[in-house]
Amino acid sequence: QWGNKHQMLFAIVAPIVAFSSAPPVQASAAALTGVWAGRHAVVNVNGLVTVDKTITLTCDNNGALHGLVGWLSSGDDDQFGNADDLGADTIVREHEEKVLGMADLATGELVLVERQETGQYTGQLLPDGSLHLKFAQSPPSNPVASVFTLQKTASALPVDPAELIANPEPTLVVVNRTCPDLSGSWVSPEYVAHKLDTASGKGVHIEMPGLSMTLTITMQTDASDCSFHGEHTWGNGASGGTEYLVGVVHDDGESYTMAEIPEHPEDGSTGTITGTVVFDGGKEEWVMHWHYVGISRTGSNGVVFDTDLTQLKSLGP
């Protein structure tokens, strides 16, 4: 019995393939606007199936095509088709997909692509107004192939053309992100800052060893916002001061940007800090990687340094 079904379905395909060498047809926007329908064979991951297909298209004078392709399984209960957007293991009996494409009005040749999956139609308008098409869909969508001809059943569109052209409604994606608790004090080991002094008209490199700093986050908004402000105090015994800053943790929940707020101490600079905040599981502590770039009040000095700060309180991940 199964062999008879295959013979019947291949019989449907055989006369269709004969149309593949159809001559060019002078087309028009009106000729490629309307509804086409018919029954044909499809091969997919479940085998050979038959479907009743309807294609609704609107075409403009430039050959731009927009439309809707719908199909319904027309075989026995053991003949099904797959819709990729419903999942690779989901078997369905009907489906529809918006398409867009382009037609060469001089020859009647056209191409259509599905807007949500990987399916592509190529073919042309035949002299009797029917559409001869070849369809192929490849991974990551479910593999599908078919060759078929559909007869034009209506020249008037059953829907407003704007519905075929319009983009799908955008999906609002709500990202529930969380940020580490930065509140409290963070301390650095001793580090070396590098200054470039251009006041003399020449770039003079100056090392500033023995520096250390304490960052105190005095306010952090809730985890869905991840912004904060605070102050940091720095010095090496010879110079130092306290500066205020604001910052925000980025969408990845680890990287951040901070900006210092002028006025800064006489020997200080106003800078931008970038880095990441990560939990060191081996040491059971949060670590803030700190990359600083600052400019002095006069604009003649630039300062850079890197260090790691550890939080005085242990929070765990």
Phi and psi in degrees as a GROMACS rama.xvg file:
@    title "Ramachandran Plot"
@    xaxis  label "Phi"
@    yaxis  label "Psi"
@TYPE xy
-63.6661  -37.8288  TRP-2
-61.7087  -37.214  GLY-3
-64.6392  -38.1141  ASN-4
-62.0003  -43.5735  LYS-5
-63.5894  -38.718  HIS-6
-63.4689  -40.341  GLN-7
-64.0475  -42.594  MET-8
-71.7012  -38.4123  LEU-9
-67.1703  -28.0237  PHE-10
-65.0353  -30.9608  ALA-11
-70.1249  -39.1855  ILE-12
-71.8461  -39.0153  VAL-13
-53.4843  -51.2466  ALA-14
-69.6114  -21.3187  PRO-15
-69.739  -41.8824  ILE-16
-60.0264  -27.2251  VAL-17
-62.4334  -19.4995  ALA-18
-82.9801  -3.05202  PHE-19
-63.5668  -19.5392  SER-20
-106.473  31.721  SER-21
-63.2173  143.904  ALA-22
-72.2048  159.689  PRO-23
-58.8099  148.386  PRO-24
-128.75  127.789  VAL-25
-65.4634  119.277  GLN-26
-109.133  176.056  ALA-27
-150.182  167.067  SER-28
-60.0048  -39.7394  ALA-29
-66.3539  -38.5809  ALA-30
-65.8896  -28.5426  ALA-31
-103.64  19.2202  LEU-32
-115.966  130.302  THR-33
146.555  -154.565  GLY-34
-128.101  133.643  VAL-35
-122.666  142.05  TRP-36
-147.215  157.604  ALA-37
169.619  173.138  GLY-38
-110.613  138.2  ARG-39
-154.874  172.587  HIS-40
-94.342  148.041  ALA-41
-136.367  140.481  VAL-42
-111.692  129.093  VAL-43
-139.285  -168.089  ASN-44
-65.7509  -14.4314  VAL-45
-97.6562  2.01369  ASN-46
112.852  -156.208  GLY-47
-94.028  129.098  LEU-48
-134.378  161.894  VAL-49
-113.374  142.323  THR-50
-135.925  151.251  VAL-51
-97.1607  117.821  ASP-52
-115.2  142.996  LYS-53
-129.829  130.123  THR-54
-120.482  124.051  ILE-55
-111.822  123.992  THR-56
-130.197  148.008  LEU-57
-123.532  137.703  THR-58
-129.326  139.782  CYS-59
-102.037  -178.922  ASP-60
-70.7066  -10.4978  ASN-61
-92.9242  -5.3793  ASN-62
92.5812  3.24542  GLY-63
-69.7578  131.3  ALA-64
-115.776  140.117  LEU-65
-137.855  144.88  HIS-66
-172.72  -168.801  GLY-67
-138.871  129.654  LEU-68
-112.57  126.048  VAL-69
-128.559  146.835  GLY-70
-141.815  156.231  TRP-71
-136.606  129.308  LEU-72
-61.3319  127.542  SER-73
-111.187  2.38307  SER-74
-90.1568  -164.987  GLY-75
-73.3859  178.877  ASP-76
-62.6099  -23.206  ASP-77
-92.0835  12.077  ASP-78
-115.918  111.286  GLN-79
-131.045  163.368  PHE-80
-118.902  163.004  GLY-81
-110.95  140.261  ASN-82
-112.418  117.574  ALA-83
-60.377  -39.1904  ASP-84
-73.6217  -3.01368  ASP-85
-99.9228  -0.94594  LEU-86
110.675  146.081  GLY-87
-64.2312  -27.6619  ALA-88
-101.082  9.02001  ASP-89
-93.8611  123.286  THR-90
-100.3  128.755  ILE-91
-128.4  159.691  VAL-92
-103.099  -15.3535  ARG-93
-153.454  157.241  GLU-94
-165.696  157.285  HIS-95
-141.883  153.383  GLU-96
-147.531  133.153  GLU-97
-74.6654  143.849  LYS-98
-132.598  160.177  VAL-99
-142.3  160.258  LEU-100
-174.805  -163.278  GLY-101
-145.476  141.971  MET-102
-120.348  143.428  ALA-103
-91.0483  103.047  ASP-104
-66.9982  -17.3393  LEU-105
-77.0384  -26.1405  ALA-106
-121.362  -14.2534  THR-107
82.2746  1.92012  GLY-108
-75.9812  147.865  GLU-109
-150.088  160.155  LEU-110
-137.318  139.409  VAL-111
-129.096  144.625  LEU-112
-128.511  143.232  VAL-113
-73.3337  144.336  GLU-114
-84.6441  -16.9489  ARG-115
-117.163  -21.7726  GLN-116
-122.326  -168.688  GLU-117
-98.7194  6.77678  THR-118
-66.9216  142.225  GLY-119
-135.258  136.216  GLN-120
-110.602  134.84  TYR-121
-130.155  148.275  THR-122
166.572  -155.031  GLY-123
-159.031  164.133  GLN-124
-78.4132  132.11  LEU-125
-93.5598  162.638  LEU-126
-55.7081  -31.1101  PRO-127
-85.2425  5.55694  ASP-128
92.3097  -4.44454  GLY-129
-79.6386  165.375  SER-130
-111.54  125.425  LEU-131
-104.289  121.108  HIS-132
-133.725  149.643  LEU-133
-116.628  135.084  LYS-134
-122.236  136.365  PHE-135
-141.528  135.682  ALA-136
-134.444  131.206  GLN-137
-123.76  165.669  SER-138
-56.2612  149.351  PRO-139
-77.853  -8.39789  PRO-140
-71.5386  165.646  SER-141
-68.3224  133.011  ASN-142
-63.6201  128.136  PRO-143
-143.971  143.71  VAL-144
-145.728  146.526  ALA-145
-163.578  156.619  SER-146
-133.163  128.179  VAL-147
-159.587  164.491  PHE-148
-127.244  132.467  THR-149
-115.622  138.588  LEU-150
-86.3423  143.347  GLN-151
-75.5088  123.188  LYS-152
-106.653  -16.4637  THR-153
-159.019  142.228  ALA-154
-95.0442  -23.3709  SER-155
-87.4438  138.128  ALA-156
-76.9101  137.138  LEU-157
-79.2897  -6.52186  PRO-158
-133.384  164.762  VAL-159
-65.5707  128.158  ASP-160
-53.9105  -29.4615  PRO-161
-61.5751  -29.4277  ALA-162
-68.6063  -29.441  GLU-163
-79.3726  -28.1362  LEU-164
-89.0982  -32.3223  ILE-165
-59.6353  146.407  ALA-166
-72.9489  151.436  ASN-167
-61.2646  152.192  PRO-168
-60.1029  131.696  GLU-169
-65.6164  144.89  PRO-170
-92.4544  124.494  THR-171
-79.2857  118.703  LEU-172
-104.708  120.081  VAL-173
-98.6937  117.697  VAL-174
-95.4912  116.213  VAL-175
-93.102  93.939  ASN-176
-106.656  151.246  ARG-177
-124.558  152.676  THR-178
-124.218  151.529  CYS-179
-63.8343  151.506  PRO-180
-76.8077  108.339  ASP-181
-92.0639  -5.58697  LEU-182
-61.1661  149.539  SER-183
103.042  -161.174  GLY-184
-107.584  144.191  SER-185
-125.469  137.01  TRP-186
-123.99  150.015  VAL-187
-110.591  158.552  SER-188
-77.5506  -178.568  PRO-189
-67.7421  141.51  GLU-190
-140.145  168.333  TYR-191
-112.804  125.545  VAL-192
-98.7866  153.33  ALA-193
-120.068  127.092  HIS-194
-115.012  138.71  LYS-195
-111.455  113.783  LEU-196
-101.891  119.407  ASP-197
-112.798  12.4502  THR-198
-61.2009  -31.0518  ALA-199
-84.3837  -0.730757  SER-200
92.9439  -6.92774  GLY-201
-124.153  148.975  LYS-202
-79.3443  111.175  GLY-203
-110.97  124.292  VAL-204
-86.0931  130.407  HIS-205
-127.167  126.535  ILE-206
-89.2911  139.619  GLU-207
-122.902  87.5044  MET-208
-82.8392  169.786  PRO-209
72.4698  15.5969  GLY-210
-80.1502  151.977  LEU-211
-149.009  161.676  SER-212
-149.173  157.951  MET-213
-127.259  124.111  THR-214
-102.034  130.777  LEU-215
-122.752  117.482  THR-216
-89.1519  113.643  ILE-217
-94.3848  -16.7719  THR-218
-152.744  132.125  MET-219
-134.94  130.567  GLN-220
-72.5034  -178.744  THR-221
-65.6421  166.926  ASP-222
-63.2322  -23.5609  ALA-223
-76.7922  -14.2625  SER-224
-103.578  -47.4184  ASP-225
69.5805  21.033  CYS-226
-98.469  159.624  SER-227
-158.861  167.683  PHE-228
-147.036  164.503  HIS-229
-177.701  -155.688  GLY-230
-148.92  153.608  GLU-231
-133.906  141.088  HIS-232
-113.037  132.032  THR-233
-137.789  161.098  TRP-234
172.648  167.452  GLY-235
-135.687  20.1237  ASN-236
93.4171  -31.5217  GLY-237
-99.2501  -34.1132  ALA-238
-144.126  164.078  SER-239
164.874  -176.408  GLY-240
167.019  -174.006  GLY-241
-125.011  135.311  THR-242
-132.567  147.294  GLU-243
-96.173  152.393  TYR-244
-150.044  160.806  LEU-245
-126.523  156.47  VAL-246
-159.777  171.936  GLY-247
-148.986  140.972  VAL-248
-88.9246  134.535  VAL-249
-75.3793  177.444  HIS-250
-62.247  -24.7732  ASP-251
-75.2645  -7.00891  ASP-252
78.1356  2.20267  GLY-253
-124.571  -49.2866  GLU-254
-78.4356  155.013  SER-255
-147.001  164.755  TYR-256
-134.551  134.649  THR-257
-125.448  153.407  MET-258
-134.19  129.789  ALA-259
-77.5347  151.711  GLU-260
-109.407  121.775  ILE-261
-61.7899  155.491  PRO-262
-87.9665  146.599  GLU-263
-103.985  166.356  HIS-264
-59.2358  162.065  PRO-265
-53.9829  -42.0233  GLU-266
-93.5946  5.60116  ASP-267
-96.5717  -171.862  GLY-268
-142.772  160.255  SER-269
-101.593  122.26  THR-270
-131.492  172.25  GLY-271
-115.572  134.81  THR-272
-119.063  132.067  ILE-273
-127.193  162.164  THR-274
163.013  -161.048  GLY-275
-135.931  155.143  THR-276
-118.543  116.825  VAL-277
-132.271  157.656  VAL-278
-97.1831  123.509  PHE-279
-89.2423  102.587  ASP-280
-65.8401  -31.3395  GLY-281
-66.6765  -38.7527  GLY-282
-96.6631  -4.31714  LYS-283
55.0432  48.8019  GLU-284
-152.272  156.015  GLU-285
-82.5358  140.521  TRP-286
-126.359  131.468  VAL-287
-108.274  111.789  MET-288
-80.2265  125.799  HIS-289
-121.984  120.44  TRP-290
-122.37  116.354  HIS-291
-114.334  135.242  TYR-292
-134.823  121.401  VAL-293
-137.829  157.139  GLY-294
-122.557  139.201  ILE-295
-70.9028  169.124  SER-296
-60.0435  -38.2076  ARG-297
-81.2854  -14.097  THR-298
82.4637  4.96452  GLY-299
-94.073  -12.4117  SER-300
-122.522  143.7  ASN-301
-126.573  140.877  GLY-302
-127.519  136.831  VAL-303
-136.242  147.205  VAL-304
-166.415  160.688  PHE-305
-127.613  143.957  ASP-306
-159.375  170.523  THR-307
-118.171  133.248  ASP-308
-110.668  143.145  LEU-309
-115.558  143.681  THR-310
-78.9709  136.252  GLN-311
-67.6495  -27.184  LEU-312
-105.686  141.528  LYS-313
-93.4156  123  SER-314
-105.334  -30.6168  LEU-315
79.1001  160.495  GLY-316
